[in-house]
Amino acid sequence: MTRQIISTPAAPAAIGTYSQAVRVGHTVYLSGQIGLDPTTMQLVDGIEAQIIRVFENLQAVAGAAGGTLNDAVKVNIFLTDLGNFAKVNETMARYFVQPYPARAAVGVKELPRGALVEADAILVVG
């Protein structure tokens, strides 16, 4: 199987040695997204805005791959403060419908650019 690199200007450009997503067959691996505005490449302010921006960014990359977040089979969420876990749940319910994907939530010391939250996903499309 060949790898197909997925890229869209509707999500932040990669800020390192990675692609926004890689598709192999029907599986799409979405790279981690932080709350960067894709136009300004600046981090949005506040945890609620960052959570929304993370899911908007993931949604944009999923769309570029020919899918939606409802094609997600696994989501990983990284938080610098696990006290914000309930806010992630509330926001996630706006972007996913049941049955929900498998998920992990991990507390971390820090994230790139001082972000408060990051998420990645694996989709199965087609």
C-alpha positions in Angstrom: 0.0 0.0 0.0 1.1 3.5 -0.7 1.0 6.5 1.7 -1.0 9.5 0.7 0.0 12.8 2.4 -3.1 14.9 3.4 -2.7 18.7 3.6 -5.2 21.5 3.8 -4.8 25.3 4.3 -8.0 25.1 6.4 -5.8 23.7 9.3 -2.5 25.0 10.6 0.5 24.2 8.5 2.9 21.6 10.0 5.3 23.4 12.4 7.8 20.5 12.3 8.9 17.4 10.5 5.4 15.9 10.1 2.4 15.9 7.8 -1.1 17.1 8.8 -2.3 13.5 8.0 -1.2 10.4 6.3 -3.6 8.0 4.6 -2.8 4.3 4.0 -5.7 2.4 2.4 -8.8 3.3 4.3 -7.0 4.4 7.5 -6.1 8.1 8.0 -3.7 9.1 10.8 -4.3 12.7 11.8 -1.4 14.5 13.5 -1.8 16.2 16.8 -3.5 19.6 16.6 -3.2 22.4 19.1 -5.3 25.5 19.2 -3.5 27.4 16.4 -5.6 29.6 14.1 -4.8 28.4 10.6 -4.8 31.9 9.1 -2.5 33.6 11.7 -0.7 30.6 13.0 -1.2 32.1 16.5 -2.5 30.2 19.5 -6.1 31.3 20.4 -6.7 32.5 23.9 -8.2 30.4 26.7 -8.9 26.8 27.2 -12.4 26.8 25.7 -11.2 28.6 22.5 -8.3 26.2 22.2 -10.5 23.1 22.6 -12.8 24.3 19.9 -9.9 25.3 17.6 -8.3 21.8 18.1 -11.5 20.1 17.0 -12.0 22.6 14.1 -8.5 21.8 12.9 -9.0 18.1 13.2 -12.3 18.4 11.4 -10.6 20.3 8.5 -7.9 17.7 8.1 -10.5 14.9 8.2 -12.4 16.7 5.5 -9.3 17.0 3.3 -8.9 13.2 3.7 -12.4 12.6 2.5 -13.9 11.9 5.9 -15.4 13.5 9.0 -14.7 13.2 12.7 -17.5 10.7 12.8 -15.1 8.4 10.9 -12.7 8.5 14.0 -12.0 5.2 15.6 -9.5 6.5 18.1 -8.8 9.9 19.6 -6.0 10.9 21.9 -6.3 14.1 24.0 -3.4 15.7 25.9 -4.1 18.3 28.6 -1.7 20.3 30.7 -4.5 20.4 33.3 -6.8 17.4 33.7 -9.2 19.7 35.5 -10.2 20.8 31.9 -11.3 17.2 31.0 -15.1 18.0 31.5 -14.7 21.0 29.1 -13.2 18.6 26.5 -16.1 16.3 26.9 -18.7 19.1 26.5 -17.0 20.3 23.3 -16.3 16.9 21.9 -20.0 16.1 22.0 -20.5 18.9 19.4 -18.1 17.3 17.0 -18.8 13.6 17.3 -22.0 11.5 17.4 -22.6 8.2 19.0 -21.2 5.7 18.9 -18.2 7.6 20.0 -14.6 6.6 19.1 -12.2 5.0 21.5 -10.3 7.7 23.4 -7.5 8.4 25.8 -7.0 11.5 27.8 -3.5 12.1 29.2 -2.2 14.8 31.5 1.1 16.3 30.3 3.5 18.8 31.7 3.6 21.0 28.6 2.7 21.2 24.9 4.2 23.0 21.9 3.9 26.7 21.9 2.4 26.7 25.4 -0.8 25.1 24.2 -3.2 23.9 26.9 -4.7 21.0 24.8 -3.7 18.8 21.9 -5.6 16.0 20.1 -4.9 13.6 17.4 -7.1 10.9 15.8 -7.2 7.8 13.6 -10.0 7.6 11.0 -11.3 4.8 8.9 -12.8 6.2 5.7 -14.3 4.8 2.5 
